[in-house]
Each structure stands twice: as structure tokens, then as C-alpha cells.
Amino acid sequence: MLEGGNITVTAPGRIDVKTGNKQFAGPDRLPYAFPQFTVCKQCVLDAQDGVQSITDKA
């Protein structure tokens, strides 16, 4: 993300930076609320039946 001419990078894991000149500032963690999806179990099963799978169903 660009913010005021700076680049902000966020990721769920480790980020490797290889450069001759680097400066790290700011938080190392940001709170993020995952969205809640409301789908009934039967809707998921119906959607699964409508697609082909590359593996066998158990």
C-alpha cells in the first residue's frame, strides 16, 4: 500500500527484505478481524455436489 510516498507491507508471516538501505518503523502487528460468513451447511453441500473434483470424495 502506498501512504504518503512510502510503501506499507503487511503479511501473515515472515517478510524478507534484501536492500542496502532500509528503515523499519511502526507496529510489527496490526489487529485484523476476519469476516464471518453465514452459510448454511446444506448450501455448502449442495454447492459441492455441483462441481467436479480432481480427487475422490470420501
N, C-alpha and C positions, 0 to 999 in steps of 0.2 A: 504494500500500500504506500502511496506517496503522500507525505504530510509535510507541507512547508518546504519542499525541496529535499526532504530526507526520505529514505526508504525504511519502512517498518515491516519486519518479517515476523510472523507468528506461525508456529507449527506444534503438533502434539508431541514431538520427540526432539532429538538432538539435531542441531544445525551446525555444520562445519563451515567455517569461513577461512578462505585462504587468500590473503592480501598482504601487501607491505605496510599499509596504513589503515588501522581500524580503531574505532572508538565505540564502546558499548555503554549505553546509558538507559536508564528506565527500568521498569519492572522485569523480572525474569518469569513471572507468571501473570496471567490475566484470567479473571473468572469468566466462564462461559457456560451458560445454561443450555443444555441440549434440548431441542424441541421435542415435545411429547406428541406422538402420533396416535390418533384414536382410530383404530381399525378393528373391526370385529374378527374373531377367529375364523368364522365361516367365510368371510370375504377374502381372507388370505388363502384359505384352502381352495376356494373357487378360482382365484387368480392363478394359483399353482397348477391347477388342472388344465388351464387354458394355454399353457406354454409347453414347448418341448424341452427336455432336459438332456444334457450330454452324459449324465450318469443315471444309473438305475435308482428308482425310488425304493426306499427301504420298506 
